[in-house]
């Protein structure tokens, strides 16, 4: 398992242990939680730019399948990365520096060494958002109109590998996510609407696999929504992980936030 930040890696690791798997973790420094060491069979820490060390570690551990879990801050991929010789060679071969292009290049480098990426949600299928209204309250007429509009925009944003989320108010796009992440995007949006309610729409890319960069929401997302006056959340069913799902929905209900899963919009495969 390659582990980035957030609770995704820990939940996946705990699920693997419950199923009797022994898991080797390659943890990204300054991203992954030290708590992973308490559950992993073994753990190796690497810098985000150490592609050669990643491959050497996986081969030394005789790994043939690897799962990417958690996030790496997009700004880190863009500005804080210190590539080793192997990553320098990979970056030089890329036509663009998007997240999909970079991770796709890493996928290719791993495959050359006999290591395959596998579905990053394989151990957490019960946490994928179902279709339909997930909270006690369903979106009202105004929220539903904002969600329909926002889903069109979010699909384009995700398919073009810009971001996954948009903030909508009164059928206008207030903010679109880029490198800053969803929480920062919502706070930026809240600063622009003078107290008007926001709706958060998160979309997955129009592609057939869930190997990396799977949309994730959780309790922290709901807390940010409460902070920013965001009254509804729409996600792609079957393609979005709801971390700490029961607690997240309970907190959303307490705050009268509507959460709904929609059938994914088809887009251009990435």
Residue pairs with C-beta under 8 A, 6 or more apart in sequence:
1 9
1 12
1 13
1 16
1 23
1 24
1 25
1 26
1 40
1 66
1 67
1 68
1 69
2 25
2 26
2 28
2 54
2 66
2 67
2 68
2 69
3 9
3 13
3 25
3 26
3 27
3 28
3 31
3 32
3 33
3 36
3 69
3 70
4 28
4 31
4 32
4 68
4 69
4 70
4 71
4 72
5 28
5 31
5 32
5 33
5 70
5 71
5 72
5 73
6 70
6 71
6 216
6 218
6 243
7 218
7 243
7 244
8 69
8 70
8 71
8 124
8 216
8 241
8 243
9 25
9 27
9 32
9 33
9 36
9 69
9 70
10 33
10 35
10 36
10 39
11 124
11 127
11 243
12 67
12 69
12 120
12 123
12 124
13 23
13 25
13 36
13 39
13 40
13 69
14 39
15 123
15 124
16 23
16 123
17 23
17 39
19 123
22 41
23 39
23 40
23 41
24 40
24 41
24 42
24 43
24 44
24 58
24 61
24 63
25 32
25 36
25 37
25 40
25 42
25 43
25 44
26 43
26 44
26 46
26 54
26 57
26 58
26 66
27 36
27 43
27 44
27 45
27 46
28 45
28 46
28 47
28 48
28 70
28 72
29 45
29 46
29 47
29 48
30 48
30 76
31 48
31 70
31 71
31 72
31 73
31 76
32 45
32 70
36 43
37 43
42 61
44 57
46 53
46 54
46 57
47 53
47 82
48 72
48 76
48 77
48 80
48 81
48 82
49 81
49 82
49 83
49 84
49 87
50 84
50 87
51 83
51 84
51 86
51 87
51 90
51 106
51 109
52 84
52 85
52 86
52 87
53 84
55 86
55 109
55 110
55 113
55 115
58 66
58 110
58 113
58 115
59 113
59 115
63 115
64 114
64 115
64 116
65 115
65 116
65 117
65 118
66 110
66 115
66 116
66 117
66 118
67 117
67 118
67 119
67 120
67 122
67 123
68 103
68 117
68 120
68 211
68 212
69 120
71 213
71 216
73 179
73 181
74 99
74 178
74 179
74 180
74 181
75 179
75 180
77 99
77 102
78 97
78 179
81 87
83 91
86 109
90 102
90 105
90 106
90 109
91 97
91 102
91 105
93 105
94 101
94 102
94 105
95 101
98 161
99 161
99 213
100 161
100 205
100 213
100 270
101 161
103 211
103 212
103 213
107 117
107 211
107 212
110 116
110 117
117 211
117 212
118 211
119 209
119 210
119 211
120 210
120 211
120 212
120 214
121 127
121 128
121 210
121 214
121 241
124 241
126 245
127 241
127 242
127 243
127 245
128 237
128 238
128 239
128 240
128 241
128 242
129 235
129 236
129 237
129 238
129 239
129 240
129 241
129 242
129 261
130 237
130 238
130 261
131 237
131 238
131 261
131 262
131 263
132 237
132 260
132 261
133 139
133 258
133 259
133 260
134 242
134 249
134 252
134 259
134 260
134 261
135 249
135 252
135 253
135 257
135 258
135 259
135 260
136 253
137 253
137 256
137 257
137 258
138 258
138 260
139 147
139 199
139 232
139 234
139 258
139 260
140 258
142 170
143 199
143 231
143 232
143 258
145 171
146 168
146 169
146 170
146 171
146 199
146 201
146 232
147 168
147 199
147 201
147 232
147 234
147 260
147 262
149 168
149 171
149 173
150 166
150 168
150 173
150 199
150 201
150 234
151 201
151 203
151 234
151 262
151 265
152 265
153 166
153 168
153 173
153 176
153 201
154 164
154 165
154 166
154 201
154 202
154 203
155 203
155 206
155 265
155 267
156 267
157 163
157 164
157 165
157 166
157 176
157 177
157 203
158 164
158 203
158 204
158 205
158 206
158 215
158 267
159 205
159 206
159 267
159 268
159 270
161 205
161 270
162 176
162 177
162 178
163 176
163 177
163 178
163 179
163 185
164 177
164 182
164 202
164 203
164 204
164 215
165 176
165 177
165 182
165 185
165 200
165 201
165 202
165 203
166 173
166 175
166 176
166 177
166 200
166 201
167 173
167 174
167 175
167 176
167 185
167 186
167 189
167 198
167 199
167 200
167 230
168 174
168 198
168 199
168 201
169 189
169 193
169 196
169 197
169 198
169 199
170 196
174 189
174 192
174 193
174 198
175 185
175 186
175 188
175 189
175 192
176 185
177 185
178 185
180 188
182 200
182 202
182 217
182 221
182 224
183 220
183 221
183 224
186 198
186 200
186 224
186 225
186 227
186 228
186 230
187 224
187 227
187 228
189 198
189 228
190 198
190 227
190 228
190 229
190 230
193 229
195 229
196 229
197 229
197 230
197 231
198 228
198 229
198 230
198 231
199 230
199 231
199 232
199 233
199 234
200 221
200 225
200 230
200 232
200 233
200 234
201 233
201 234
202 215
202 217
202 233
202 234
202 235
202 236
202 240
203 215
203 235
203 236
203 264
203 265
204 214
204 215
204 236
204 239
204 240
204 264
205 213
205 267
205 269
205 270
206 264
206 265
206 266
206 267
206 268
206 269
206 270
207 267
207 269
207 270
208 269
210 239
214 239
214 240
214 241
215 235
215 236
215 239
215 240
215 241
216 240
216 241
216 243
217 233
217 235
217 240
217 241
217 242
217 243
217 248
218 242
218 243
218 244
218 248
219 243
219 244
219 247
219 248
219 251
221 233
221 248
222 233
222 248
222 251
222 252
222 255
222 257
223 251
224 230
225 231
225 233
225 252
225 255
225 257
226 255
226 257
230 257
231 256
231 257
231 258
232 257
232 258
232 259
232 260
233 252
233 257
233 258
233 259
233 260
234 259
234 260
234 261
234 262
235 242
235 259
235 260
235 261
235 262
236 261
236 262
236 263
236 264
236 265
237 261
237 262
237 263
237 264
238 261
238 264
239 264
240 261
242 248
242 249
249 259
252 258
252 259
